[in-house]
Amino acid sequence: MVVRIRLARFGKRHRPFYNIVVAHARTARNSKPLEVLGTYDPLPKKAAAAAGGTADGGGEAGAEGQLRPYKDVRLDGARARYWLGVGAQPSEPAWRILSMAGLLEPRYRVAKVQKMEKAARQKAADSSSATGAS
């Protein structure tokens, strides 16, 4: 039976909260999972500034030293690596979260990187054709 790493929705209406779970592929979304790997809160939290000017829970410093909101992801990386190693297939949202954690390669390359690579290949092709014609 196929095992998937996916998100199970909890929380209230208009206030989603997800558990990152390992479950059989054909079971219902919120059925009892084989294991809970972590949590994901998709709504940005406001970063509270501590006395030292850093955030208690994370967040990055933006312009003028203000802290930006952040989305909370908590993940047991060792267990996620184990389940990926035994063949668990992540869903699309789970793949994105696991790639942000550094456990998987991003599935899609960023468009800006693709444009830069295409321009570099074009430049190399132009320079090789110019030297070949001389």
Phi and psi in degrees as a GROMACS rama.xvg file:
@    title "Ramachandran Plot"
@    xaxis  label "Phi"
@    yaxis  label "Psi"
@TYPE xy
-74.707  134.334  VAL-2
-110  134.954  VAL-3
-123.479  148.049  ARG-4
-97.8985  121.358  ILE-5
-148.908  178.97  ARG-6
-102.956  135.662  LEU-7
-111.778  124.44  ALA-8
-82.9708  134.209  ARG-9
-135.018  -174.191  PHE-10
96.9061  -172.001  GLY-11
-100.067  176.269  LYS-12
-64.2157  135.473  ARG-13
63.1099  11.9112  HIS-14
-140.438  69.5266  ARG-15
-71.2373  152.701  PRO-16
-149.336  134.122  PHE-17
-121.327  142.498  TYR-18
-97.804  136.224  ASN-19
-89.448  113.467  ILE-20
-125.367  160.836  VAL-21
-109.268  122.906  VAL-22
-147.277  161.862  ALA-23
-66.0428  144.238  HIS-24
-63.2392  -31.1482  ALA-25
-94.0143  3.2687  ARG-26
-83.5949  162.824  THR-27
-65.5282  160.201  ALA-28
-56.9552  -46.1131  ARG-29
-104.041  20.1587  ASN-30
-70.5732  169.915  SER-31
-65.1232  122.386  LYS-32
-82.8378  167.286  PRO-33
-69.6862  -38.876  LEU-34
-159.869  145.641  GLU-35
-98.3568  120.055  VAL-36
-90.6394  -24.8751  LEU-37
172.653  -165.472  GLY-38
-133.077  158.899  THR-39
-143.972  123.399  TYR-40
-111.07  105.658  ASP-41
-75.5568  -16.3744  PRO-42
-85.1905  128.934  LEU-43
-62.073  138.186  PRO-44
-99.6661  145.634  LYS-45
-77.7375  131.007  LYS-46
-81.0126  121.707  ALA-47
-85.6063  131.127  ALA-48
-82.34  132.467  ALA-49
-86.6162  -179.07  ALA-50
-62.44  -34.5296  ALA-51
-81.0725  -2.18866  GLY-52
88.8212  10.114  GLY-53
-109.718  164.346  THR-54
-86.202  144.031  ALA-55
-68.437  -44.4609  ASP-56
-106.984  6.56511  GLY-57
119.225  -158.579  GLY-58
96.9101  156.663  GLY-59
-111.051  151.824  GLU-60
-77.0533  130.906  ALA-61
-105.516  -152.893  GLY-62
-65.904  144.116  ALA-63
60.7886  24.9064  GLU-64
75.7719  5.39146  GLY-65
-77.4459  149.316  GLN-66
-94.7518  136.349  LEU-67
-84.7368  151.931  ARG-68
-64.1657  156.155  PRO-69
-139.36  154.826  TYR-70
-97.8344  131.247  LYS-71
-86.7595  121.618  ASP-72
-126.161  124.466  VAL-73
-122.776  126.49  ARG-74
-144.029  135.478  LEU-75
-86.4266  97.4913  ASP-76
-63.6134  -36.797  GLY-77
-64.9449  -44.2005  ALA-78
-69.5504  -35.6356  ARG-79
-64.0824  -42.3497  ALA-80
-61.3164  -39.7745  ARG-81
-60.7996  -50.7794  TYR-82
-65.703  -36.1729  TRP-83
-65.8155  -35.3516  LEU-84
-67.6725  -31.3421  GLY-85
-91.7512  4.99272  VAL-86
105.672  12.5499  GLY-87
-68.9189  135.153  ALA-88
-98.8122  120.985  GLN-89
-78.0658  146.38  PRO-90
-74.5265  172.388  SER-91
-58.2316  -51.7391  GLU-92
-63.1807  -37.7759  PRO-93
-66.669  -36.0642  ALA-94
-61.0673  -43.2671  TRP-95
-62.0865  -43.1616  ARG-96
-66.4889  -43.5309  ILE-97
-66.762  -32.6544  LEU-98
-72.4661  -34.0083  SER-99
-65.9442  -31.5228  MET-100
-80.1265  -8.19937  ALA-101
87.5582  12.8701  GLY-102
-88.913  -23.8643  LEU-103
-133.525  158.745  LEU-104
-75.7637  144.146  GLU-105
-59.6976  139.324  PRO-106
-73.1558  -34.9849  ARG-107
-120.838  136.966  TYR-108
-80.0238  151.384  ARG-109
-69.9274  139.355  VAL-110
-60.373  -36.4744  ALA-111
-63.9528  -40.9437  LYS-112
-65.0623  -40.98  VAL-113
-62.912  -40.5389  GLN-114
-64.3992  -41.084  LYS-115
-64.311  -41.526  MET-116
-66.0749  -39.5136  GLU-117
-64.6839  -41.7077  LYS-118
-64.7057  -38.9777  ALA-119
-65.9483  -41.3501  ALA-120
-64.0982  -41.0803  ARG-121
-64.0278  -42.2237  GLN-122
-64.5486  -41.0041  LYS-123
-65.4171  -39.4155  ALA-124
-66.6763  -40.5661  ALA-125
-64.8849  -42.2613  ASP-126
-69.2626  -35.5299  SER-127
-71.8079  -34.9653  SER-128
-72.8781  -31.9691  SER-129
-70.4476  -39.1432  ALA-130
-73.8724  -30  THR-131
-73.1017  -28.3385  GLY-132
-79.1581  -22.5118  ALA-133
